[in-house]
Amino acid sequence: MGGRGGLASELTVPDFFIVGHQKCGTTALYKMLKGHPQIFLPDVKEPRYFLSDAPTPARRAPAATRARKQTLDEYLSLFTAAGPGQLAGEASPQYLRSTTAASAIAELQPDARIVAILREPVAFLRSFHLQMLSNNAEDQRSFGRAIALEDQRRQGTRIPRHCEHPAVLMYSQHVRYVEQLRRFETQFSRENMLVLIYDDYRRDNEQAVRTVQRFLGVEERAPEHPIETHPNRGVRFPALHRLAWGARRARRNPRNADPLARVVSTLTPDFARSEAFRAQWRRVVYQEQRPPDARLVAQLRHRFKPEVHAISEYLGRDLVSLWGYDAID
């Protein structure tokens, strides 16, 4: 437990990695495992250290605003508080999409255990789209419009101003489940990989957590505080959302903020920072998810049906029926 690696031989190397997908319950799993006495997870939920293939954005802020790449020692310092005998782990759900993370992890920790969570493709992408809106990486409120813009964005146009990595907006490219898992399988044995299905996780997250504990070889115990995943809310007024998002960034990092965001942050009165005001703001600016467009859902499910068949065969489980793709011609 708490392996050693290379130049950083005095530092603890993670034993396991929750690699994704996003919007599939990885945050809830991270929080529930964090309370286990035999497991150490750092307070930083998504270190993303192994995302060496993050593409260069088509549009970027000035070089002064770019995040500095962590060194290996800085990354491993996240795990220095791991106690004797504790399994150290981290959760960066972007790793599953990465083409290089699996080999980079294996170079540092060849015996790593890998946990992935998969979700029905259309539900996954709808939720991911809402997350991109919330993060201000997406500017299209319409999921269908965002999907339709993939070709233009692949050519470097129609990229939202604050989207640092346009590849994340290639939504349909994320549904390559077998390809993604095989990248990890080439580096780690199948015995070192656990693939959870989001439906099982939502139905009984305590049992899912016990499955992960059993896979990691720690004592099985119910999480102290079971955590349900919650759907993202839609954005009713994108301009107001972007204004608040920019003000929050300005408070965290004034030097690198947009001038308007700095002004808004500076002039925001104290009462506007209260929980009562923020609750009212959320009611005005955000809304519950609208039902998906039935025609778009049918088109996407038809597109993704071959992938659902492939992942069913790969995992030896009938996800075609579970996810309702058996009714698609």
C-alpha positions, 0 to 999 in steps of 0.5 A: 500500500502506498507504493514508491516510484522513480525519482520521488522514491520518498513520496507515496504514489497512489495505489488506485485511480477513479478515472471517469466518466464525468457526470457518472457519480465519480464525485459522490464515490470519491466522497464516500470512499474518503471516509473509509479509515483504510483509504486516503484521498487528497482534498483535491478531488481532480489533480489531473496530473496525467492529462499530458495530452490536453490539446492546445486551445484554439483560443487562449488567454494570455500566457500569463494566465495559463496554469503552470504544469505540476511537477511530479513531486508537487503531485505526489505531495498531495498524498504525504498525509496518507497513514501507514497501511492506507491505500492512496488514491485519486479521482480525475474523471478526465483520465478515461477520455485521455489517450495518454493517461493510462500509459503515464499512470502505468509508468509511475504505478504499474500495479494501479487499480482502475475504477471507471463508471459508465452511463447510458450515452445520451444521458451522459452527454446531456448531463456533460453538456449542462456541466460545460454550460455551468463551467462557462466552457459552453455557450450553447444552451441547446444540447442539439445545437452544441452537437451540431457545432462539433464539425465547426469546432473541430476546425477551430471555429465557434469556440466559446471564449472561456473554453480552454480545451475545445476537444471537450466540446466534441461530445459524441467523441466521448462515447468510445467506451470500449476504446477508452477501456482498452487503453487501460487494459493494455497497461493493466490487467483486467483483474486490476480494472473495475467498471461500474454501471451508473444505473446500478450506482444510482439504484444502490450506491451503498452496494456499489461502494462496497463493490469498490471496497472489495475490489480495493481489498479493504474492509467492506463497510457502509459509507458514513454518509451515503451521497446521491448524485444530483442532476445539473440545473439548466441555465435560464439567463446565460449572460447573468450566469457568465457575469457571476462566474467571472466575478467568482473567478475574479475573487479567487484570482484578481490579477488574471480576471477580465476587467469587467469581472474585477469591477463586478466583484469589487462592487458586489455589496456584502448582502449579495454574498449572503446565502439568502441572496444566492438562493434567490439568484439561483432561482432566477438564473437557473431552471430545472432541466427541460425534457430532452428533444425526442427526435434528437434523443432518437437520432443519438441513440441510433448513432450510439447503438453500435457502441452500446453493443460493443461495450455490452460484449466487452463487459459481458453484460446486456447493456443493450436491454438495460439502456433500452437500445433493443427497441431501436431499429 
